[in-house]
Amino acid sequence: MSKKKNSELSNRLADIVVLGMQEKKGNDIVKLDMRTINATVSDYFVICHADSNVQVNAIANSIEEEVFKAFGQEPWHKEGHGNGEWLLLDFVDVVVHIFRTEKREHYRIEELWGDAIVERFKSA
């Protein structure tokens, strides 16, 4: 697969992740384009937060459902599915972070990649 085609697929995957977040009212949805940053392992980070553990888990489930419907793909790796504080879904080219509000404010991971191209989305 060519680099351009792979990049288009990862962009589409990131957009499907955003859709899954919007379906469950994820707050302050941000897509970080990491493709121009040296030494990054993923093309995109997609980040949002929610005010409860239940909503964090609902957002994760929505993302998994939307990605599976669109691509027939499940996450390569998942972390945090029990506690609902910071949930990570790794789709290899797209890494998803879903935080409880206070955890996102504490870690502020968006600030770690100041050179990334940032795209912000509203909840649906």
C-alpha positions as CSV (number, residue, x, y, z in Angstrom):
1,M,0.0,0.0,0.0
2,S,1.4,3.4,-0.9
3,K,2.2,6.0,1.8
4,K,-0.5,8.4,0.4
5,K,-3.2,5.7,0.4
6,N,-2.2,4.6,4.0
7,S,-2.3,8.3,5.1
8,E,-5.8,8.7,3.6
9,L,-7.0,5.6,5.4
10,S,-5.6,6.8,8.7
11,N,-7.3,10.2,8.2
12,R,-10.6,8.4,7.5
13,L,-10.1,6.2,10.6
14,A,-9.5,9.3,12.8
15,D,-12.7,10.9,11.4
16,I,-14.7,7.8,12.3
17,V,-13.2,7.9,15.8
18,V,-14.4,11.5,16.0
19,L,-17.9,10.4,14.9
20,G,-18.0,7.8,17.7
21,M,-17.0,10.4,20.2
22,Q,-19.7,12.8,19.0
23,E,-22.3,10.1,19.2
24,K,-21.9,9.9,22.9
25,K,-21.3,13.6,23.5
26,G,-17.5,13.6,24.1
27,N,-16.3,17.0,25.3
28,D,-13.6,19.1,23.6
29,I,-12.8,16.7,20.8
30,V,-9.3,17.2,19.3
31,K,-7.6,15.5,16.5
32,L,-3.8,15.9,16.5
33,D,-2.1,15.3,13.1
34,M,1.2,13.8,14.0
35,R,2.4,12.9,10.5
36,T,4.9,15.7,10.2
37,I,6.5,15.2,13.7
38,N,9.6,13.2,13.9
39,A,9.7,10.0,16.0
40,T,6.0,9.6,16.4
41,V,4.5,6.1,16.0
42,S,1.0,7.1,15.0
43,D,-0.5,9.4,12.3
44,Y,-3.2,10.8,14.7
45,F,-4.1,11.2,18.3
46,V,-7.8,11.8,18.9
47,I,-8.6,13.1,22.4
48,C,-11.8,13.9,24.3
49,H,-13.1,13.9,27.8
50,A,-16.3,13.1,29.7
51,D,-17.7,13.9,33.2
52,S,-18.3,10.4,34.4
53,N,-16.8,6.9,34.2
54,V,-20.0,5.6,32.5
55,Q,-19.7,8.2,29.7
56,V,-16.0,7.5,29.2
57,N,-16.8,3.8,28.7
58,A,-19.8,4.6,26.5
59,I,-17.6,6.8,24.3
60,A,-15.1,4.0,24.0
61,N,-17.8,1.5,23.0
62,S,-19.3,3.9,20.5
63,I,-15.8,4.3,18.9
64,E,-15.2,0.6,18.7
65,E,-18.7,0.1,17.1
66,E,-18.2,2.8,14.5
67,V,-14.7,1.7,13.5
68,F,-15.9,-1.9,13.2
69,K,-18.8,-0.9,11.0
70,A,-16.6,1.2,8.8
71,F,-13.5,-0.9,8.6
72,G,-14.2,-4.3,10.3
73,Q,-11.3,-3.5,12.6
74,E,-11.0,-3.8,16.3
75,P,-8.4,-2.0,18.4
76,W,-4.9,-3.5,18.4
77,H,-4.7,-2.7,22.1
78,K,-6.9,-1.3,24.8
79,E,-6.1,0.0,28.3
80,G,-8.2,1.4,31.1
81,H,-11.5,-0.3,30.4
82,G,-12.2,-1.0,34.0
83,N,-11.7,2.3,35.8
84,G,-13.0,4.8,33.3
85,E,-10.5,7.5,34.2
86,W,-8.3,7.4,31.1
87,L,-9.1,4.9,28.4
88,L,-6.8,4.3,25.5
89,L,-7.7,2.6,22.2
90,D,-4.8,1.9,19.9
91,F,-5.7,1.4,16.3
92,V,-2.0,1.6,15.4
93,D,-2.2,4.6,13.0
94,V,-4.7,6.3,15.2
95,V,-4.4,6.3,19.0
96,V,-7.5,7.4,21.0
97,H,-7.5,8.9,24.5
98,I,-10.7,9.3,26.4
99,F,-10.3,11.0,29.8
100,R,-12.4,11.9,32.8
101,T,-12.4,15.7,32.8
102,E,-10.1,16.1,35.8
103,K,-7.5,13.6,34.4
104,R,-7.4,15.4,31.1
105,E,-6.8,18.7,32.8
106,H,-4.0,17.1,34.9
107,Y,-2.1,15.3,32.1
108,R,-2.7,17.9,29.3
109,I,-1.2,15.5,26.7
110,E,-2.2,17.8,23.8
111,E,0.5,20.2,25.0
112,L,3.2,17.5,24.6
113,W,3.0,17.9,20.8
114,G,2.9,21.6,20.2
115,D,4.0,21.1,16.6
116,A,1.0,18.9,15.7
117,I,-1.7,20.2,13.5
118,V,-4.8,20.5,15.7
119,E,-8.3,20.2,14.5
120,R,-11.2,20.7,17.0
121,F,-14.7,19.3,16.8
122,K,-18.0,19.9,18.6
123,S,-20.1,17.3,20.2
124,A,-23.0,16.2,18.0
